[in-house]
Amino acid sequence: MENNSVHLIGIVKRGAKAGNNGKGGQVLDFALQVTDPNTGRYDIFDCRLTEISDAMEQLEGFVEEGEQLEIMGHLVKRTSTESQRIAGVWIDVRSTATVVYVDSIVEED
């Protein structure tokens, strides 16, 4: 097993259709709601597919809100810094987002 692997089962919270990543490649972004079986609370995870992922073909380029998915993937962390001038002082705001990159969809036989 790899050190960076994710296995999630959940309900699609935000459906999406394939779009362009700005560099000529196709991407599909959606959100997956996963419920904690112990507490009943849920978390929402941002997920992304790229055209090189087997999952893009499996999903045929779209997912619908409300459908259940089981995915296998890995985490990618992106950090960005935005500079703003406030009252004559430059402020750097740093934010980090973690996204699940979907490698494949687990399908029932």
N, C-alpha and C positions, 0 to 999 in steps of 0.2 A: 504494500500500500504506500502511496506517495505521502509525503509530509503535508502537502497542500491539496486536500481533496474535500469535497462537500457533497453530501447526499441529503436532499430535501424533498419532502412530500408536502404539498400544500395546494391552496386554491389561488388561481390567478386573480389578483386584486386590480390590476390595471392592464388591460389588453393592449396589444400593439400589432402593427403591421411592419414589415421590413422597410427600412429606410436606408439612407446613405450616410456613411460616417464622415463625409467631407473629403475623403481621400480616394473615392471611387469604389470603396468596398461596401457591401451590404451589412447592416446590423439590425438587430431586433431587440428592443428594450421593453421589459415588462416588470411587474412587481408580483412577488409570490408571498401570500400570507400563510405562515406556518404556525400551527397551534401547539403549545406546550401541553402534553398529556397530563402532567402533574398538577398544573395550576389552572389550565383552561385559558390562560392568556395567550395572546398571539403576537408575533413579530412579523414585520413586513420587510422583505429583502429585495433589493434591486437586482435584477438579473439581466444579462446581456448575452446575445448570441452573435457570432460573426459568420461570415460566409464560409470560413474554413472549418467550422464546427459541423459535425454530423447532425447535430440537433436542428440546424437550419433546414435541412432537407426533410427531417422527420416531421417538423411542424409546418412544412410547406410555406414558410415565411410569415406566419401569423399565429397569434394565440388570442383566445376570447376570454373576457372577464367572466369569472365564475367556474371555469373548467378546472378540474383537478389535474395536476402534473406531478410527476416524480422525476427529479433531475439529478444528474451527476455532473460535477463541475469543479472549479477551483476558485480561490479568492484572488482578487486583484485590488491593490490599494493605490489610490491616486491622491496626491497632495498638490494643492495649488495655493499660490499666494497672490493676494490682491492688495494693491497699495491705494490708499485713499488719503486725501489731504483734508484734515478736519481742524478748523480753527488755526490754520497756519502751520500745523504739525503733520508730518507724514506718518501714517499708521499702516502697518502691514497686518493684514488679516490672513491667517493661514487656516485652511480647512482640509480635512482628509475624508475621503469617501471610500468605503469598501464595497465592491460589487462582486456578485457571483457570476463568473463567466461559465456559461453552460456548455459542457462538452458533449453530453448526450441526454436523450430522454429515455427513461425506462418505460417500456411498453409491456403490457400484460399480453401473454400469448393466448 
